[in-house]
Amino acid sequence: MTKGAAPYTDSAPGEISGAGAPAGSGDRVNISDARAIRALAHAVRLKVIEELFDTQQPATATELAQRHGLTPSAMSYHLRALEKWGFVKRSANQGDGRERHWQAAAGRLDVTSVADSRAATLGVVDVELNDLRQRLSKYVKRDKQAPNPDTWRQEGHLAALSTGRFYLTEEQRADLGRRIGEILLEFSPTTNPENRGEDAQKLYYVFSFLPGDIDDA
């Protein structure tokens, strides 16, 4: 899982690798510790991570609490947990300095699935899929109530969910993954901040490649 780039990326120069690494020493933070990944298996924490990494703007616990339906004390608890595992960091006080501001630990977050963190990774996947299910349900309900219920099917609009199958060689599979990664980086708000223009609309993407032989497992 990645915020702002292609999923499951291996470490690269300039990354902050592992939980508890000093934030700000690179342009991305890579998390592979099972305990850190498990800390993400919470809907509010994932939303806060998304906001801070997407906007790259600091926010107070009170501001985040108001936007995500929690009390400031509850939000502070979640922020401290995210700080413990290197997802966020405390920024320099702003304004009158009465409340601490929080920000993303880097410009990009990679959460790498490793052998000893499968259970933790599945916990995050469950939360993400539940969030996707809720978004899809709201979208379909809104779509049916729209003046033109076929809007999303028209040219230039993306379907709410599309599934299918490919038959690819290893070389083709690698090429497809590379090309999709290039597209995601091109339109990523962290790679190209200008993509967050005034007339830009937020869109969520989800994709996954699963080998066909898992049906036989």
Disulfide bonds with the S-S distance in Angstrom:
none
